[in-house]
């Protein structure tokens, strides 16, 4: 009976240079491994120690990368260790099996979205109408499932984000602010539903999860055990639950700690 590990990626296991939080003296900074290149530039990193831990985890458990990234954005990442058989992209909108989206799963998700929440076009039009070009850098639609903005965070009015969250809530959507991105995501589009599907297919006896943002809360609550780092939306809100461990580490060292916890829990559960 395998252990299933479903982990968020950005700011949980992998980190941009801006999110590394290397607060120690330079001479004591950990060695870093680049795990993503975009437009010929290094983009995301983990510590070399974390890379070794992830390799060990891939051998010991069913490791499932679980991300709000689109399929194309996910496929830029080159994680160490065995290639995962399963990956969850687009916040659960695509269940990847050996690198290919499961079409039946995607059809089930899109049918549920059509039944339960306002259409994407309505949300996109609202964002275009209300977001100020002074602080918006990009408007994006991801996989025809959800929308997000890339913003200048220091110019972003907090009140606008709160008003957007209320507006979205009334239409069956949720809002999440992560770094320089504001996501508007349909409530039925969840990482947890896709994780449950992988658990069903693999016969997993134990599910473990980690994440840092509001969009990871349902994943953490759905797992048998979960961890969140000392940074991100969930930490800022002091969010927790009985099966959730709130870690003190921030930045790239939090990713290392999360992988240690995954391995420890996997080895304890596996005879």
ROMI-122441 format. One line per field, with one value per residue (C-alpha): residue number from 1; chain; x, y, z. Coordinates in Angstrom, 1 decimal. Example, Ala and Ser with C-alpha at 12.3 -4.5 7.8 and 13.67 -1.06 7.14 Angstrom:
<recs>
loke = [1:2]
seza = [A:A]
east = [12.3:13.7]
north = [-4.5:-1.1]
up = [7.8:7.1]
</recs>
This chain:
<recs>
loke = [1:2:3:4:5:6:7:8:9:10:11:12:13:14:15:16:17:18:19:20:21:22:23:24:25:26:27:28:29:30:31:32:33:34:35:36:37:38:39:40:41:42:43:44:45:46:47:48:49:50:51:52:53:54:55:56:57:58:59:60:61:62:63:64:65:66:67:68:69:70:71:72:73:74:75:76:77:78:79:80:81:82:83:84:85:86:87:88:89:90:91:92:93:94:95:96:97:98:99:100:101:102:103:104:105:106:107:108:109:110:111:112:113:114:115:116:117:118:119:120:121:122:123:124:125:126:127:128:129:130:131:132:133:134:135:136:137:138:139:140:141:142:143:144:145:146:147:148:149:150:151:152:153:154:155:156:157:158:159:160:161:162:163:164:165:166:167:168:169:170:171:172:173:174:175:176:177:178:179:180:181:182:183:184:185:186:187:188:189:190:191:192:193:194:195:196:197:198:199:200:201:202:203:204:205:206:207:208:209:210:211:212:213:214:215:216:217:218:219:220:221:222:223:224:225:226:227:228:229:230:231:232:233:234:235:236:237:238:239:240:241:242:243:244:245:246:247:248:249:250:251:252:253:254:255:256:257:258:259:260:261:262:263:264:265:266:267:268:269:270:271]
seza = [A:A:A:A:A:A:A:A:A:A:A:A:A:A:A:A:A:A:A:A:A:A:A:A:A:A:A:A:A:A:A:A:A:A:A:A:A:A:A:A:A:A:A:A:A:A:A:A:A:A:A:A:A:A:A:A:A:A:A:A:A:A:A:A:A:A:A:A:A:A:A:A:A:A:A:A:A:A:A:A:A:A:A:A:A:A:A:A:A:A:A:A:A:A:A:A:A:A:A:A:A:A:A:A:A:A:A:A:A:A:A:A:A:A:A:A:A:A:A:A:A:A:A:A:A:A:A:A:A:A:A:A:A:A:A:A:A:A:A:A:A:A:A:A:A:A:A:A:A:A:A:A:A:A:A:A:A:A:A:A:A:A:A:A:A:A:A:A:A:A:A:A:A:A:A:A:A:A:A:A:A:A:A:A:A:A:A:A:A:A:A:A:A:A:A:A:A:A:A:A:A:A:A:A:A:A:A:A:A:A:A:A:A:A:A:A:A:A:A:A:A:A:A:A:A:A:A:A:A:A:A:A:A:A:A:A:A:A:A:A:A:A:A:A:A:A:A:A:A:A:A:A:A:A:A:A:A:A:A:A:A:A:A:A:A:A:A:A:A:A:A]
east = [0.0:2.0:2.3:1.1:2.9:1.1:3.2:2.8:5.9:6.4:7.4:6.9:9.6:11.1:11.9:12.6:15.7:13.4:11.8:14.9:15.1:18.8:19.1:22.3:25.8:26.8:29.6:26.9:24.4:23.3:24.4:21.6:20.5:18.6:15.5:13.9:15.1:12.8:13.8:17.5:17.6:17.6:14.3:13.7:15.9:16.1:19.0:21.3:20.4:16.7:17.4:18.9:15.9:13.5:15.3:15.0:11.3:10.7:12.0:10.0:6.6:4.3:5.4:2.8:3.9:0.7:0.6:-1.5:0.9:-0.3:0.9:3.4:4.7:5.0:6.9:9.7:10.6:13.3:13.0:15.7:14.8:12.5:10.1:6.7:4.0:1.3:1.3:-1.6:-1.6:-3.8:-5.0:-6.5:-7.8:-5.4:-4.3:-1.1:-0.3:3.2:3.3:-0.1:-3.3:-6.1:-8.9:-11.7:-10.6:-10.4:-13.9:-15.3:-13.7:-14.9:-18.5:-18.5:-17.3:-20.0:-22.6:-21.4:-19.9:-19.9:-18.2:-14.6:-15.5:-17.5:-14.6:-12.0:-14.2:-14.5:-10.7:-10.2:-12.7:-11.6:-7.8:-5.8:-3.1:-0.9:-0.2:-1.2:1.6:-0.2:-3.7:-3.6:-6.0:-4.7:-5.8:-9.3:-9.9:-9.0:-7.5:-4.6:-3.0:0.7:1.0:3.4:2.8:4.0:1.4:-1.5:-4.3:-5.3:-8.9:-9.2:-8.1:-10.7:-13.4:-12.5:-12.6:-16.1:-17.2:-15.7:-17.1:-20.7:-20.0:-18.4:-14.8:-11.9:-9.1:-5.5:-2.6:0.8:3.9:3.2:0.2:-3.5:-5.4:-9.1:-10.0:-13.4:-14.1:-14.7:-11.3:-9.3:-6.0:-7.7:-10.1:-7.2:-5.2:-8.1:-8.3:-4.6:-5.0:-7.8:-5.8:-2.7:-4.4:-2.5:-2.8:-1.5:-1.6:0.8:0.7:2.4:1.6:1.9:-1.1:-4.8:-5.1:-3.3:-5.7:-8.1:-5.2:-3.8:-7.2:-7.8:-4.5:-3.9:-1.0:0.1:2.9:3.0:6.2:6.7:5.9:3.0:-0.7:-1.4:1.4:0.4:-3.2:-1.8:-4.0:-3.8:-5.8:-5.4:-3.4:-1.3:2.2:3.2:6.9:9.1:11.4:11.0:12.3:14.3:15.2:11.5:11.5:14.3:12.5:9.2:11.0:12.6:9.1:7.7:10.5:10.2:6.5:6.9:9.5:7.5:4.4:6.3:7.3]
north = [0.0:3.0:6.4:9.3:12.7:15.6:18.8:22.3:23.4:27.2:28.6:25.2:22.9:25.3:29.0:31.9:34.0:36.6:34.0:32.2:34.1:33.6:35.5:33.8:35.2:34.6:32.1:29.9:30.0:26.6:25.3:25.7:23.6:25.3:23.2:25.6:27.7:30.1:32.1:31.0:32.3:30.3:30.8:28.3:26.6:24.2:23.4:20.5:18.8:19.1:17.6:14.5:14.3:14.5:11.8:9.5:10.4:9.5:6.0:5.6:7.1:8.1:11.7:13.9:17.5:19.5:23.0:25.9:26.2:25.4:22.2:24.2:26.0:22.8:21.1:23.7:22.3:19.6:18.0:15.6:12.0:9.6:11.2:11.3:9.1:11.5:15.3:17.7:21.0:24.0:23.6:20.2:21.0:18.6:15.3:14.3:10.6:9.9:13.5:13.4:15.0:12.5:13.6:11.9:13.7:17.1:16.6:15.8:19.0:21.3:19.9:20.6:24.2:24.8:23.6:25.3:28.7:31.8:31.5:32.5:35.2:37.1:37.0:38.0:41.0:42.1:42.0:44.0:46.6:47.1:46.5:49.7:49.6:51.6:48.4:45.6:44.3:41.3:39.8:36.0:33.2:29.7:26.6:28.2:27.4:30.4:33.9:35.8:39.1:39.9:43.1:45.6:44.4:47.7:49.6:47.2:48.6:46.1:47.3:46.3:42.7:42.5:43.8:41.4:38.5:39.4:39.8:36.4:34.6:35.5:33.9:30.6:31.7:32.3:34.9:34.2:36.7:34.9:37.1:39.3:37.2:37.5:34.4:34.1:30.4:28.6:27.0:23.5:23.6:22.0:20.2:18.0:16.4:15.4:14.1:11.9:10.5:9.6:8.0:5.9:4.8:3.9:2.5:4.8:4.0:7.3:10.8:13.6:17.2:20.5:24.0:27.7:29.5:29.8:27.5:24.8:24.8:22.3:20.0:20.1:19.5:16.5:14.8:12.6:14.9:18.2:20.8:24.5:26.7:29.8:32.1:32.6:33.3:30.5:31.5:35.2:34.2:31.9:29.2:25.7:22.5:19.5:17.4:20.4:21.2:24.8:25.0:27.9:27.8:30.4:30.4:27.7:26.1:25.5:23.3:21.3:20.8:19.8:17.1:15.8:15.6:13.8:11.2:10.7:10.2:7.8:5.7:5.5:4.3:1.8:-1.5]
up = [0.0:-1.2:0.4:-1.8:-1.5:-3.2:-2.9:-4.2:-6.1:-6.2:-2.8:-1.3:-2.9:-5.5:-5.3:-7.5:-6.6:-5.0:-2.8:-1.6:1.8:2.2:5.4:6.6:6.0:2.4:3.3:5.0:2.3:1.0:-2.4:-4.9:-7.8:-10.7:-11.6:-14.1:-17.0:-18.8:-21.9:-21.4:-17.8:-14.5:-12.8:-9.9:-7.4:-4.5:-2.3:-3.3:-0.1:-1.0:-4.4:-2.7:-0.4:-3.3:-5.1:-2.1:-1.7:-5.4:-4.6:-1.4:-2.3:-5.1:-5.5:-7.2:-8.1:-7.5:-9.0:-10.2:-13.1:-16.6:-18.3:-20.3:-17.3:-15.3:-18.1:-17.9:-14.4:-14.3:-10.8:-9.6:-9.0:-10.8:-13.3:-11.6:-13.2:-12.0:-11.8:-11.1:-13.1:-13.5:-9.9:-10.6:-14.1:-15.7:-14.3:-16.1:-16.5:-17.9:-19.2:-21.0:-19.7:-18.8:-21.1:-19.1:-15.9:-17.7:-19.2:-15.7:-14.3:-17.0:-16.7:-13.0:-13.5:-16.1:-13.6:-10.4:-11.0:-13.1:-16.5:-17.0:-19.5:-16.8:-14.4:-17.0:-18.1:-14.5:-14.1:-17.3:-16.2:-12.6:-12.5:-12.9:-15.7:-13.3:-11.3:-13.7:-15.9:-17.5:-17.9:-18.4:-18.8:-17.9:-19.8:-20.3:-16.7:-14.6:-14.8:-13.1:-13.1:-12.8:-10.8:-9.2:-5.6:-4.0:-6.0:-5.5:-3.4:-0.6:-0.8:-4.4:-3.6:-0.8:-3.0:-5.8:-3.3:-2.2:-5.8:-6.8:-3.7:-4.8:-8.2:-7.0:-7.4:-5.0:-5.1:-4.0:-3.9:-4.4:-4.9:-7.9:-9.1:-8.3:-9.1:-9.7:-9.6:-9.7:-6.3:-7.7:-9.4:-6.6:-6.1:-3.5:-6.0:-8.3:-5.3:-4.3:-7.9:-7.8:-4.4:-5.8:-8.8:-6.8:-3.7:-1.5:2.2:3.4:1.8:2.7:1.4:1.6:0.3:1.2:-0.4:-0.1:-3.1:-1.2:1.8:0.4:-0.5:3.0:4.6:2.3:3.2:6.2:7.2:5.9:6.3:5.5:5.5:7.6:4.7:2.3:2.5:5.0:7.3:7.1:8.1:10.8:9.2:10.6:11.2:13.5:11.0:9.7:11.0:10.7:10.1:11.2:8.2:5.5:1.9:0.3:3.6:4.2:1.1:2.5:5.8:4.1:2.2:5.4:6.9:3.9:4.0:7.8:7.6:4.5:6.2:9.4:7.5:5.3:7.0]
</recs>
